[in-house]
Every structure is written in structure tokens, then in C-alpha cells.
Amino acid sequence: MHLDQDDATLVQYLDGELSPDQAVALQQHIGECPGCAAEISELVGLKLAQTIKSANE
């Protein structure tokens, strides 16, 4: 699968580290790119699982 955005950019997006303009542009891209939409969905799941695991420790 070829992704137009690298994983680091997607993680920065999830962590709120992109500028507002970058975040809006990435949101638009995710809406148009099935590969990046799937990748961001997977990253959200991993982040949620990590949060749950940390809460249970």
C-alpha cells in the first residue's frame, strides 16, 4: 500500500502537533485517500489500546 503521508505526519496529527493549516489539509487528504484513512484508523485504535492498557496498570 502506498501512502501519500508518512506515519510520522499522521502521528503528529493525532498528537495535535501540526499547525492548524497542516491539520486542515491533512483532514481533507484523509477524506480523499482510502489508504491514509485506513492508516489513521489503525493508529487511532493503537493509541486507544495503549491508553486503556495504561489506565489498567
C-alpha angles and dihedrals in degrees: 000000000000116000123198091209125051122236092250091060092048091050090048088052092052091047092051092243098129123093115255091255092050091048092051092048091049092047089054091047093049089052090056102036117069092193094055091041089056092046094050089048090053092048091050089052092050092048091049092049090050091050092050092047091050091049091053095051 
